[in-house]
Amino acid sequence: MDIKAPTFPESITEGTVAQWHKQPGESVRRDELLADIETDKVVIEVVAPDDGALTEILKVEGSVVESDEVIAHFSSDPALAEALDSENSVASTPPLQGVALEDSVASPAARKLASESSIDINRVSGSGRDGRVTKEDVAKFVALMPETEALLKPQPAQPSTAGIDATSPMTGDSEDRIERRVPMTRLRASIAKRLVEAQHNAAMLTTFNEVDMAPVMALRKKYQEQFQKTHNGTRLGFMSFFVRAVVEALKRFPSVNASIDGNDIVYHGYYDIGVAVSTERGLVVPVVREADALSLAQIEDHINAYGLKAKSNKLSLEDMAGGTFTISNGGVFGSMMSTPILNAPQTGVLGMHNIQDRAVVVEGEIVIRPMMYLALSYDHRLIDGREAVQFLVAIKGMIEDPARILLEL
């Protein structure tokens, strides 16, 4: 039978075969993962329709495929699957130390990249199923190859270094200047395209403020243990406070929760907050829907679930569709201050940053407070500077006095 690419939504016209997890002749169980199809937004899994085996791959890794296009042929013969199971049980026996690995434990794309990079595939550790070496494993090995070669290469006996400046640069020939050219992934290309479009199509400005995080930190410290017991282990984080504060501020400034559609302004009567999540593939923005109806614990649960799904490439298109406002937390990476870019067609995005102890003046005295810079980027076509500043001040006020969030003050 034919193995087809998934049926893509209307917003996606094509995808790329990112990785084959099975090769022709390998036994497969029903619903076992066969391949990953990467689109502009997510990675979609293609699974086996029945017990059997792949007989032919029509679209190799890196091939562009359209919706419902045939990418492989499959045999659903149960007897074949049973026979191949016994063969694979022998073939999958771990190799003895020092024995060269067989080609069957590396994907064709991995072997090709290893050959092009002039490296021994047997030196690459596999992260795939049953230790299979994937293309990504080889790429990572190549990226670290200068350091790896230095560690593996036998070091000749060195003469005494007495009197020699230890900071002198080491000499080397031009062959050490390694470059590697790889195509952009679909997600990275899509991110690049959307970011450029956002800067070209919006009159984007950024306003800044700072917030004293001491009240929220004290609240978390006081109630963290009780909060976890009450909510089945859910930890109380900073993001849930900011989501709730953003929702309350959006209620007061509807234009920040709106979008521009041609010559029309679309005011949204709901609050779907996108929370930017960094993955190995790039930045993705899953959406916490109806955030105004969620408790702090429910918001934390949504964010944690999205984080786990993002790490395992399990986010769906539905998880990232829509959104009326976005929050991006660069502080987790140590960012001091930045200007976040709009997530079109939204008109506002809030940037959180690193928390640092700083000297500030409180009631005429210099004191130490844990401070965070906040940045609000907004579309000046719809939002005036006064509204943007007041919106950010409202968030600052609620974070510095969390009771105002609950009392909607």
NUMAR-142423 format. One record per residue: chain; x, y, z of N, C-alpha, C in turn. Coordinates in steps of 0.1 Angstrom, whole numbers. Last residue first. Example, Ala and Ser with C-alpha at 12.3 -4.5 7.8 and 13.67 -1.06 7.14 Angstrom:
// NUMAR-142423
ch  n_xx  n_yy  n_zz  ca_xx  ca_yy  ca_zz  c_xx  c_yy  c_zz
A  128  -22  71  137  -11  71  129  0  79
A  132  -57  78  123  -45  78  132  -33  78
END
This chain:
// NUMAR-142423
ch  n_xx  n_yy  n_zz  ca_xx  ca_yy  ca_zz  c_xx  c_yy  c_zz
A  -80  457  399  -79  471  402  -69  477  392
A  -88  430  403  -90  437  390  -90  452  392
A  -81  415  424  -92  424  427  -95  432  414
A  -60  400  413  -72  393  418  -84  402  420
A  -43  421  408  -46  412  397  -59  405  401
A  -38  434  432  -46  441  422  -50  432  410
A  -20  417  445  -34  417  449  -44  424  439
A  5  423  435  -2  412  429  -17  412  433
A  21  449  429  11  447  439  1  436  434
A  39  447  408  44  452  421  34  451  432
A  21  438  389  32  429  393  38  434  406
A  5  460  386  -1  447  390  10  438  395
A  22  480  377  15  482  389  9  469  395
A  31  469  352  41  472  363  33  473  376
A  7  470  338  13  457  341  23  459  352
A  4  498  336  -6  490  343  -1  476  347
A  26  505  321  25  510  335  15  502  343
A  18  494  297  30  489  304  30  493  319
A  -4  511  292  -5  497  292  6  490  300
A  8  536  291  -1  533  301  -4  518  303
A  24  533  267  30  536  280  21  532  292
A  4  529  248  14  519  250  21  520  264
A  -11  552  249  -17  539  253  -7  529  256
A  8  571  241  2  572  254  -4  559  258
A  14  562  214  24  561  225  18  562  239
A  -14  543  200  -6  556  203  4  554  214
A  -18  517  178  -17  521  192  -8  533  193
A  -19  515  150  -31  514  158  -30  519  172
A  6  521  141  -5  524  132  -18  523  140
A  24  511  159  20  525  161  9  529  151
A  24  482  175  22  487  161  16  501  162
A  50  476  199  36  478  195  36  484  181
A  68  461  226  68  465  212  53  466  207
A  77  467  257  65  465  250  67  470  236
A  98  454  282  97  460  269  84  457  262
A  111  456  315  100  452  306  101  460  293
A  137  446  337  132  455  326  121  449  318
A  134  440  372  134  435  358  129  446  348
A  151  438  403  144  445  393  145  438  379
A  152  434  436  153  426  424  145  432  413
A  168  461  454  156  454  450  158  445  437
A  182  479  480  184  469  470  171  462  467
A  177  515  484  176  501  488  179  492  477
A  179  547  495  184  538  486  184  524  491
A  149  566  503  161  558  507  165  549  496
A  125  578  494  137  587  498  149  579  502
A  109  556  488  105  565  498  117  573  504
A  135  541  472  122  538  477  119  547  489
A  156  539  446  152  548  456  138  545  460
A  179  511  441  168  519  437  164  528  449
A  203  490  429  200  500  439  190  509  433
A  194  456  420  199  469  417  195  479  428
A  195  423  411  195  432  422  201  445  418
A  177  413  382  190  416  388  188  425  400
A  162  391  360  160  398  373  174  400  379
A  160  396  324  166  390  336  163  398  348
A  127  402  310  141  401  310  147  396  323
A  100  401  286  105  400  300  120  398  299
A  81  419  263  94  412  265  98  413  280
A  50  416  246  57  420  259  70  412  260
A  36  429  218  43  418  223  51  424  235
A  8  439  196  16  441  208  23  428  212
A  -8  432  175  -3  446  175  6  449  188
A  -7  404  153  -9  410  166  -3  424  166
A  -6  388  130  -11  402  128  -13  409  142
A  29  391  139  18  395  131  7  384  130
A  45  396  166  40  384  160  27  387  152
A  71  420  167  57  417  167  54  404  161
A  100  415  186  94  418  173  80  413  174
A  115  431  215  108  420  209  101  424  196
A  144  444  223  132  449  217  125  437  209
A  159  440  256  158  437  241  145  443  236
A  181  435  283  171  443  276  171  440  262
A  194  412  293  192  423  302  181  433  296
A  191  377  292  189  389  285  187  401  295
A  193  351  302  202  361  307  201  375  301
A  175  333  294  188  332  288  198  343  293
A  153  342  308  157  328  311  171  326  305
A  146  366  296  154  366  309  159  352  312
A  130  366  275  144  364  272  153  364  285
A  100  357  270  108  358  282  123  355  279
A  72  371  256  85  365  253  94  367  265
A  38  370  248  48  373  258  61  365  255
A  13  384  226  24  375  229  33  380  240
A  -21  383  217  -10  390  223  1  380  226
A  -38  366  204  -41  380  203  -30  389  209
A  -40  336  186  -33  344  196  -36  358  193
A  -36  312  159  -43  324  165  -34  331  175
A  -20  281  166  -29  289  158  -35  301  166
A  -6  263  181  0  276  178  -8  285  169
A  -21  241  185  -15  246  196  -10  260  194
A  -28  233  159  -38  239  167  -32  246  179
A  -4  222  150  -8  234  144  -19  241  153
A  12  208  180  4  207  168  1  221  162
A  43  197  193  33  208  192  25  206  179
A  63  178  196  49  173  196  38  184  195
A  90  180  200  85  183  187  70  177  185
A  99  178  226  97  166  219  91  167  205
A  97  205  234  110  198  234  110  185  227
A  70  210  231  79  217  223  93  210  222
A  59  195  252  56  192  238  65  198  228
A  69  209  274  73  195  272  70  191  257
A  57  234  270  71  233  270  76  219  268
A  30  228  272  35  232  259  50  231  259
A  29  221  299  26  211  289  31  215  276
A  36  246  311  45  234  313  42  223  302
A  14  261  303  27  265  298  37  253  300
A  -7  248  316  -7  249  301  7  252  296
A  0  250  343  -1  237  337  -1  238  321
A  -1  278  346  12  272  347  11  258  341
A  -29  281  343  -20  288  333  -6  281  334
A  -38  267  365  -41  263  351  -32  269  341
A  -28  284  386  -23  270  384  -26  264  370
A  -42  307  381  -27  307  380  -22  293  378
A  -71  299  361  -64  303  374  -49  303  372
A  -87  314  333  -79  304  339  -73  309  352
A  -101  332  318  -109  323  325  -101  312  333
A  -82  346  304  -89  353  314  -98  344  323
A  -73  329  284  -65  330  296  -72  338  307
A  -82  316  261  -92  320  271  -84  322  285
A  -52  296  255  -65  302  251  -74  305  263
A  -20  301  250  -29  298  261  -42  305  259
A  -3  289  222  -12  299  227  -20  293  239
A  32  287  212  19  281  215  10  291  223
A  55  296  192  46  304  201  33  297  203
A  90  290  189  76  287  186  68  294  196
A  122  293  175  112  298  184  98  295  180
A  140  262  167  137  276  166  127  280  176
A  149  237  172  145  240  158  143  255  156
A  152  235  199  164  234  191  161  238  176
A  131  263  212  134  248  209  147  248  201
A  115  285  233  127  282  225  129  267  224
A  83  300  232  91  288  237  103  286  228
A  61  326  240  72  321  232  80  310  239
A  28  323  243  39  323  251  51  317  243
A  -2  342  235  9  333  231  21  335  240
A  -33  342  248  -20  348  250  -10  338  245
A  -64  353  241  -55  341  238  -41  346  238
A  -91  365  251  -77  368  254  -69  355  253
A  -118  382  233  -113  371  240  -98  373  242
A  -127  400  214  -134  399  227  -130  387  236
A  -107  420  194  -110  406  199  -116  407  213
A  -113  440  167  -112  440  182  -116  426  187
A  -97  448  139  -105  437  144  -102  437  160
A  -100  474  116  -95  470  129  -104  459  135
A  -94  475  81  -103  473  92  -95  470  105
A  -80  476  58  -84  489  63  -93  487  76
A  -63  447  66  -65  456  55  -68  470  61
A  -66  443  98  -69  435  86  -73  444  74
A  -49  444  128  -53  452  116  -55  442  104
A  -62  436  161  -53  434  149  -58  442  138
A  -61  440  197  -67  440  184  -57  437  173
A  -51  445  222  -56  432  219  -62  430  206
A  -47  472  221  -35  463  222  -38  449  220
A  -72  481  222  -65  482  209  -52  474  209
A  -82  479  248  -86  469  238  -78  470  225
A  -72  483  277  -67  489  264  -69  479  253
A  -83  469  297  -84  483  298  -80  490  285
A  -78  443  289  -92  446  291  -93  462  292
A  -50  443  290  -57  442  277  -71  446  278
A  -46  441  318  -42  453  311  -49  454  297
A  -55  415  323  -62  427  329  -59  440  322
A  -36  401  308  -50  400  305  -58  412  310
A  -12  408  321  -14  412  307  -29  412  303
A  -16  395  345  -15  410  345  -17  415  331
A  -17  368  337  -29  374  343  -28  389  343
A  9  366  327  -2  363  318  -14  370  324
A  24  372  350  25  381  339  13  379  329
A  18  350  366  15  363  371  15  373  359
A  28  329  351  14  330  353  9  344  358
A  56  334  351  49  336  339  34  337  341
A  67  327  376  65  341  373  55  343  361
A  51  298  391  61  305  384  58  320  382
A  44  273  412  40  287  410  52  294  404
A  41  239  401  49  250  407  44  264  403
A  20  213  408  23  224  399  30  235  407
A  13  193  426  27  194  422  30  205  413
A  -16  196  429  -10  183  424  5  185  418
A  -23  219  442  -25  218  427  -17  207  422
A  -17  218  469  -31  220  465  -33  217  450
A  11  215  469  2  205  475  -12  206  470
A  18  239  457  21  226  450  13  215  456
A  9  258  476  4  258  462  6  245  455
A  25  252  498  11  250  499  5  249  485
A  50  260  487  48  246  492  33  243  492
A  46  288  480  50  278  470  47  263  474
A  40  309  496  29  300  493  33  288  484
A  63  324  500  54  322  511  44  310  508
A  75  326  475  82  320  486  73  316  497
A  56  341  461  59  327  457  66  319  468
A  56  365  475  44  357  475  47  343  471
A  82  373  470  79  370  484  66  362  484
A  80  377  442  90  367  448  87  363  462
A  62  398  441  58  385  435  68  374  441
A  77  418  455  64  414  460  60  400  454
A  101  420  439  102  416  453  88  411  458
A  104  431  414  98  417  414  97  412  429
A  96  461  400  102  455  412  96  442  414
A  103  469  366  93  464  376  101  458  388
A  106  494  341  112  484  350  102  481  361
A  101  499  306  98  503  320  105  492  328
A  98  511  272  104  503  283  100  508  296
A  85  506  239  86  514  251  91  505  263
A  90  506  204  92  499  217  92  509  228
A  73  503  173  80  510  183  81  502  195
A  66  497  139  69  491  152  77  500  161
A  44  497  118  51  508  123  55  505  137
A  47  468  96  41  475  108  50  486  112
A  59  456  75  45  459  74  39  466  85
A  86  452  80  83  459  68  68  464  68
A  86  437  104  93  449  104  89  458  92
A  72  414  95  67  422  106  73  436  107
A  88  404  75  75  409  71  70  418  83
A  109  395  91  112  405  81  98  412  77
A  96  375  105  102  386  112  105  398  103
A  87  357  85  77  364  93  83  376  100
A  112  348  75  103  355  66  93  363  74
A  123  335  97  130  346  91  121  354  82
A  104  315  102  106  325  112  113  337  106
A  107  300  78  95  306  81  96  318  91
A  133  291  82  130  300  70  117  307  72
A  130  275  105  139  287  105  136  296  94
A  112  256  94  108  265  105  116  277  106
A  127  244  74  115  251  70  110  261  82
A  162  250  79  150  242  80  138  250  77
A  186  260  54  177  264  65  166  253  66
A  213  238  44  201  246  41  193  249  54
A  247  244  53  235  236  54  223  244  50
A  281  244  51  269  250  45  258  240  46
A  309  251  70  299  241  67  286  248  63
A  345  253  72  332  259  70  322  248  67
A  375  255  89  364  247  84  352  255  83
A  406  259  89  395  269  88  383  262  81
A  425  240  88  418  241  100  407  251  100
A  438  244  64  428  233  64  420  233  78
A  458  263  67  444  268  62  434  257  63
A  476  253  96  475  256  82  460  259  79
A  488  270  126  480  260  119  479  263  105
A  500  279  158  500  280  144  493  269  138
A  486  295  187  491  283  181  491  284  166
A  496  325  203  487  318  194  493  306  188
A  507  327  236  510  328  222  501  320  214
A  504  325  263  492  331  256  495  332  241
A  526  316  275  515  306  274  504  312  266
A  558  322  264  545  329  267  534  319  265
A  584  303  277  576  306  266  563  312  271
A  599  297  299  603  309  292  594  312  280
A  593  262  295  599  273  304  603  285  295
A  583  241  283  578  254  279  583  265  288
A  601  213  269  598  222  281  594  236  276
A  583  197  243  595  201  250  591  211  261
A  559  170  243  562  185  242  575  188  249
A  552  143  224  558  148  236  562  162  234
A  520  145  207  534  142  208  540  148  220
A  489  132  212  497  143  214  511  140  215
A  466  118  189  476  116  199  485  128  200
A  433  131  187  446  130  181  457  128  191
A  410  136  203  413  122  198  427  121  193
A  410  164  207  410  155  219  414  140  215
A  410  174  182  421  178  191  422  168  202
A  386  164  172  399  159  166  410  162  175
A  368  179  187  369  165  189  382  159  184
A  372  205  178  375  202  192  377  187  194
A  365  201  151  378  207  154  382  203  169
A  338  190  153  349  182  149  363  188  152
A  314  200  159  323  199  171  336  193  166
A  301  197  135  302  210  141  312  211  152
A  301  169  132  309  178  123  311  192  129
A  283  162  152  297  157  153  306  166  144
A  260  174  142  265  179  155  280  175  156
A  257  159  119  259  173  118  265  179  130
A  253  133  129  265  136  121  268  151  121
A  228  137  142  240  133  150  253  136  142
A  212  144  120  215  154  130  226  150  138
A  210  119  107  217  130  100  221  141  110
A  216  94  132  208  102  123  216  113  117
A  222  61  141  229  74  138  220  82  128
A  204  43  165  206  46  151  212  60  150
A  198  33  190  211  38  188  214  42  174
A  171  26  190  181  16  191  195  20  187
A  164  57  173  158  44  179  169  33  178
A  191  81  177  178  75  171  174  63  178
A  216  89  183  205  93  192  191  87  188
A  249  75  181  235  77  176  225  80  187
A  281  89  178  271  83  187  257  86  181
A  305  83  154  294  91  157  284  83  166
A  324  66  144  328  74  155  317  83  160
A  314  54  122  315  46  134  319  54  146
A  318  71  101  305  71  107  305  63  120
A  345  92  98  342  78  100  328  77  108
A  344  119  75  345  114  88  340  99  89
A  340  136  52  352  128  54  355  124  69
A  317  148  46  325  155  56  338  148  59
A  305  130  29  309  143  24  318  151  33
A  301  109  47  311  107  36  315  121  30
A  283  120  64  295  116  69  306  114  58
A  261  124  46  268  136  52  281  132  58
A  256  97  41  260  106  30  267  118  35
A  249  86  65  261  81  59  266  90  48
A  226  101  70  237  102  79  250  98  72
A  209  92  49  213  106  50  225  109  59
A  206  65  57  213  69  44  218  83  44
A  213  60  92  204  63  81  212  67  69
A  230  33  108  230  47  104  221  49  92
A  231  7  111  227  14  123  228  29  120
A  239  -6  88  224  -6  91  221  2  103
A  266  -6  86  259  5  80  245  6  84
A  279  -16  118  274  -19  105  267  -7  99
A  309  -6  136  295  -7  134  291  -9  120
A  337  -26  146  332  -16  137  317  -17  136
A  345  -32  179  341  -38  167  334  -27  158
A  350  -20  203  361  -21  194  357  -27  181
A  327  -39  220  335  -27  221  347  -29  211
A  302  -54  200  312  -55  210  321  -43  209
A  269  -41  194  282  -45  189  292  -45  201
A  237  -54  205  248  -43  206  261  -48  202
A  215  -67  182  224  -70  193  235  -60  194
A  200  -63  160  200  -52  170  208  -55  182
A  201  -86  145  208  -74  140  209  -63  150
A  184  -102  160  198  -106  159  206  -94  155
A  160  -89  157  164  -92  171  179  -96  171
A  157  -88  130  161  -76  137  165  -78  151
A  148  -114  125  161  -110  119  166  -97  127
A  124  -114  138  134  -123  143  148  -119  138
A  110  -95  123  112  -93  138  124  -102  143
A  108  -106  99  117  -95  100  120  -92  115
A  87  -124  104  101  -129  100  111  -119  102
A  66  -107  110  71  -116  120  85  -121  117
A  64  -93  86  67  -86  98  73  -95  109
A  56  -114  70  68  -107  67  73  -99  79
A  31  -120  81  42  -130  81  55  -124  79
A  16  -98  75  20  -101  89  31  -111  90
A  20  -74  51  21  -89  53  25  -92  67
A  19  -49  41  12  -52  54  11  -67  57
A  44  -29  28  37  -42  27  32  -45  41
A  45  3  12  45  -5  24  38  -18  22
A  63  31  -2  54  19  -4  56  10  8
A  62  67  1  68  54  3  58  43  0
A  48  90  -5  62  91  -1  69  78  0
A  23  106  -23  29  93  -19  44  94  -17
A  8  135  -8  16  129  -18  22  116  -14
A  -8  149  10  -13  136  5  -5  130  -6
A  7  180  1  -3  173  9  -8  160  2
A  41  174  -12  28  181  -11  18  173  -3
A  75  177  -3  63  169  -5  51  178  -4
A  110  177  -9  98  185  -7  85  177  -11
A  135  159  7  126  160  -4  114  169  0
A  150  154  30  152  166  23  143  169  11
A  151  119  26  152  130  35  157  142  27
A  132  108  -3  143  107  6  143  119  15
A  104  93  -14  109  107  -11  120  106  0
A  101  66  -16  101  74  -28  106  88  -26
A  112  36  -4  111  50  -1  112  58  -13
A  97  4  -1  104  14  -10  102  28  -5
A  87  -12  19  93  -19  7  101  -9  -1
A  83  -14  54  85  -5  42  92  -14  31
A  62  -39  67  75  -34  65  75  -24  53
A  39  -47  94  45  -50  81  59  -44  79
A  8  -37  107  21  -45  109  26  -48  95
A  -2  -4  95  -5  -18  99  9  -24  102
A  5  22  89  -9  19  89  -12  5  95
A  30  39  108  26  28  100  12  25  101
A  30  76  106  30  63  113  26  52  104
A  45  106  105  38  97  97  41  83  103
A  42  137  123  47  123  122  38  115  113
A  53  170  116  41  161  116  47  146  114
A  64  198  131  69  185  126  57  176  127
A  53  232  123  55  220  131  61  208  124
A  57  253  104  53  256  118  56  244  127
A  63  245  78  67  259  82  65  261  97
A  70  211  84  63  221  78  69  235  83
A  85  179  81  87  192  87  79  203  78
A  77  147  89  75  157  78  75  171  85
A  93  118  98  89  131  102  88  140  90
A  82  83  97  90  94  92  85  107  98
A  72  62  113  80  59  101  88  71  97
A  63  49  144  68  61  137  76  57  125
A  36  26  145  50  29  148  55  40  139
A  11  18  139  12  31  146  26  34  150
A  21  -16  138  10  -6  135  12  6  144
A  56  -21  134  43  -24  140  33  -13  137
A  79  -33  110  72  -21  116  59  -26  122
A  111  -43  99  98  -46  103  92  -34  111
A  129  -31  71  128  -32  85  113  -34  89
A  127  -28  43  131  -41  48  130  -42  63
A  137  5  41  131  -6  35  137  -19  40
A  138  20  75  144  18  61  137  6  55
A  125  45  97  126  31  93  131  31  78
A  126  72  100  130  64  112  130  49  109
A  137  98  81  131  85  80  135  77  92
A  132  133  84  139  121  88  130  108  86
A  119  153  69  130  156  78  138  144  81
A  106  162  40  109  150  47  121  152  56
A  87  192  41  100  185  38  101  173  46
A  57  204  26  65  202  37  78  195  32
A  31  228  15  41  217  13  49  215  26
A  12  246  23  11  241  10  20  229  8
A  -8  257  49  4  250  46  3  243  32
A  -34  266  54  -23  276  55  -9  270  51
A  -50  244  52  -50  254  41  -38  263  42
A  -31  216  65  -41  226  66  -40  236  54
A  -22  185  47  -18  197  54  -30  207  55
A  -23  152  53  -32  162  47  -29  176  54
A  10  137  52  -3  141  59  -11  151  50
A  20  115  25  23  126  34  9  130  40
A  14  80  25  12  93  20  17  104  30
A  22  48  13  24  57  25  23  71  20
A  3  24  -3  10  36  -4  11  43  10
A  8  -12  0  0  0  0  9  12  0
END
